[in-house]
């Protein structure tokens, strides 16, 4: 039986085209997710209207620049 130790170097060798997120980009993604979650809670509790929610989400996309912002649907 052969045992192979898996390390970061082996992972990089298997997929050299893989792009890793920088700490800053990862933090922006997390901040966007938290802001979105908070806005949904505020909307559900009636603290903001759907129009306010949409406006704030557009601002959040510009502020945090999440990776998938280009393929996210437009907010009316």
HELIX and SHEET records of a PDB file:
HELIX    1   1 UNK A    8  UNK A   14  1                                   7    
HELIX    2   2 UNK A   23  UNK A   44  1                                  22    
HELIX    3   3 UNK A   50  UNK A   64  1                                  15    
HELIX    4   4 UNK A   67  UNK A   71  5                                   5    
END                                                                             
